[in-house]
Amino acid sequence: MKAIILLSAAAVASGFNPAILKVRLDRTVVQPGERVCATYTFTNLGSMPATRRFAVFVHLRLVGKREGTYKMFGADFEPMVPTSHWRQNELIVETHPIRIPNYAAEGEYRVLIGLYERGGMRVPMANTDLLFEGLRYEIARIRVTKRPTMPKPYERVFMSRTCALPVMKKPRKLISIASDEIEVQLDSSAPIVWLIRDRRTGESLHGSPRGFEPEIEVCDKRNDWRYMWTFAPQMDVTWQLHATERKATYSGQVKIDNTTVTTFDLRFEVDGATLIVRFTNVREREGYDFMQIVLREVCAVGEDSKGHLVIPTDSGRDVPVRKAGTQTREVTV
């Protein structure tokens, strides 16, 4: 049997404390070959996101049967919002199917979930009352039967806690770039879009009222291809602003352990009723790769709902500012 490595919360990431708040299943009685639609609501009760990306395992295990004595199955998934983005008290809602294979034996199954890293390492969660064994947490039970039944939804709340984002910082000093159609207000200290305004109507179109700074991912190829995000304590990001009437360029510098590993320019430019974001002049220290930069809650001008934007590291490429849904769209380079 494969060994499972259990890691303490302190060893995973200082301040990362994941929890499941609620689960909803569209049915709890299912036939072999069918599927259950499951919606999970997670949060991070800690003060920091994870410094690594963890997947979610979903194990279905027969009640009263010893594991390994029957064909087992599960429904693991990678969260659409990576755990390295789980900020304190944010609600992370994930919907994924649980497919019941044709060979599934009839009977009652525990639905066990948890977080793990590829290679077997599991992560403690805050739901100690749900703990089954081996850092697996029982959130529901389903019954597999060959007799057809009418689906009945199931919902269970594990924590009555109301989660809300913490109050973010206010801008230190605003600068504006503008065309005849739109005005964009940016923070002078970091590339944060606080407001996009229609100059003809005065209407606020978009912005980031919580003041999230860009999130940067760098790969250290010298150290087993270790991936680090802006949240890592050893990473330091500084910005220098150069602005004109229609253009604002932030020259970024990333240091890891006090060594400069990459520099780049992040440019915002207004053209008519369009905000253009360009990522240029990338320079990398040998042994490091600049993987991606994420601007949270920056959307297309005129859209009504918020989304996330990921800028791939194609130096000099124009990146359209467009809505990418409610999750971060990952870009592999």
C-alpha positions, -999 to +999 in steps of 0.1 A: +000+000+000+013+035-009+025+054+021+006+087+029+027+116+042+008+137+068+021+172+072+015+196+100-002+229+093+029+248+103+050+229+078+026+235+050+024+272+052+025+296+081-011+309+086-029+286+061-059+270+077-084+255+051-119+245+060-150+232+043-181+253+051-208+235+031-215+207+007-244+202-017-252+170-037-279+169-063-287+133-051-276+108-025-290+076-041-274+067-074-270+038-098-237+024-111-227+044-142-245+076-131-229+107-115-236+130-086-231+167-090-213+180-059-207+217-049-182+223-022-177+257-004-143+261+012-125+290+030-092+298+045-096+306+082-059+314+084-040+347+078-021+336+046-028+316+015-009+283+010+026+286-004+019+255-025-009+244-048-029+216-033-055+194-050-087+181-034-092+144-031-127+129-029-127+092-017-158+071-017-155+042+007-180+014+015-192+014+050-183-018+069-158-030+043-121-029+047-103-008+021-085-028-005-111-057-004-132-041-032-127-018-062-124+017-049-130+050-067-129+087-062-133+121-078-102+142-071-099+177-087-077+207-089-095+238-075-103+264-102-090+289-077-056+276-066-050+272-029-021+297-033-049+323-040-071+314-010-071+346+010-084+349+045-122+343+048-128+343+010-155+318-001-142+293-026-171+275-044-162+245-065-186+223-085-174+190-098-190+156-107-186+124-087-188+097-114-200+063-101-183+036-122-202+007-136-183-018-114-192+001-081-206-024-056-240-017-041-241-003-006-236+029+015-205+049+009-187+076+030-177+107+010-143+116+024-124+147+013-092+165+021-063+185+005-031+169-007+000+176-028+009+153-057+031+126-042+009+118-013+012+146+013-020+155+030-029+188+047-048+192+079-082+211+077-099+230+104-129+206+105-117+184+133-153+173+141-154+157+106-121+139+108-124+102+098-088+090+096-056+098+078-066+135+074-097+125+056-130+143+065-164+127+061-189+152+046-217+130+034-229+095+025-244+082-007-260+049-015-253+030-047-281+008-059-293-008-091-329+003-084-338+036-101-350+063-076-360+099-078-331+123-071-333+142-038-308+171-032-287+170+000-271+200+016-251+202+048-235+233+065-205+225+087-197+260+100-223+287+105-195+313+103-203+342+079-172+348+058-163+382+043-132+396+029-111+416+053-109+454+048-081+461+024-058+491+023-067+524+009-047+540-020-017+560-009-019+584-038-039+581-070-028+590-105-050+591-136-046+582-173-075+592-196-089+594-231-120+614-241-141+583-233-126+568-201-105+576-171-085+550-152-073+557-116-042+538-105-023+535-073+011+554-074+028+527-053+018+496-072-002+486-103-037+485-087-066+497-108-088+515-083-114+528-107-124+528-144-149+557-151-169+566-182-161+603-187-192+609-207-217+597-181-196+597-149-205+561-143-180+538-125-173+509-148-149+488-128-119+487-105-105+469-075-120+485-044-102+460-021-068+470-035-053+437-045-018+440-058-007+418-087+002+382-078+034+370-093+047+334-097+084+326-102+099+291-107+132+284-091+146+257-115+177+252-093+157+239-064+136+210-078+115+234-099+100+251-068+072+275-076+068+306-054+041+332-053+041+368-041+029+356-007+061+336+000+080+353+028+113+351+009+099+370-021+100+408-023+084+428-051+090+465-057+075+489-082+087+522-099+061+543-118+065+563-149+033+580-161+021+603-189-014+615-198-025+582-214+000+557-202+013+544-169+043+520-168+053+501-136+088+488-137+088+457-114+116+440-096+114+406-079+139+396-053+141+362-036+163+360-005+176+395-014+187+385-049+171+401-079+157+372-100+136+391-126+127+426-138+099+436-161+075+464-172+037+463-167+021+490-188-015+504-187-026+525-217-060+540-226-071+540-263-105+554-269-129+533-246-103+505-241-078+498-214-048+480-228-025+460-205+010+451-218+037+430-202+071+437-216+109+438-211+111+407-191+146+398-178+153+367-158+183+356-137+198+323-148+180+295-130+147+313-126+116+315-148+089+342-145+058+321-149+028+345-147+013+376-132-023+378-121-044+410-118-074+403-096-108+419-104-097+437-136-123+433-163-134+445-196-147+481-197-185+480-197-189+445-183-211+443-152-195+415-133-160+410-119-135+385-132-098+379-131-071+385-157-039+365-162-011+380-183+011+354-199+048+360-201+050+366-239+072+397-237+058+425-258+025+408-266-007+428-262-031+411-239-068+419-242-084+429-210-114+406-209-135+389-183-124+354-175-152+342-153-152+339-115-119+320-113-084+327-123-075+314-158-042+297-155-017+301-184+011+276-190+042+291-207 
